[in-house]
Amino acid sequence: MTFTPQIVRFQPAFPGKKQEAKIAIRNLFNTTVVIKQIESENPEIIPVLTSPILHPTERVEAFKIIFDPFKNKQVFYHKLKLPYIY
């Protein structure tokens, strides 16, 4: 599978200003893949699954990431790697 974008960069933010980024996945397998869960270890990053079924060779916006700086008192420019997918 390939992810687009591979790195998500959020602009400087403050509590009360949420930001969102959509993540597309291309299924490179010859079989349908079902995403059951997406997790983030960072409480400021909330992954939301939008399209759990990935058909062979299709590219789909599978999930979005919401950045909520209110979840943490320290707010800085974030460079984020994608959350884990199970």
Sequence and secondary structure as in RCSB ss.txt:
>XXXX:A:sequence
MTFTPQIVRFQPAFPGKKQEAKIAIRNLFNTTVVIKQIESENPEIIPVLTSPILHPTERVEAFKIIFDPFKNKQV
FYHKLKLPYIY
>XXXX:A:secstr
 EEESSEEEE    TT  EEEEEEEE  SSS EE   EE SSTTEEEEES  EE TT EEEEEEEEE GGGSS  
  EEEE  EE 
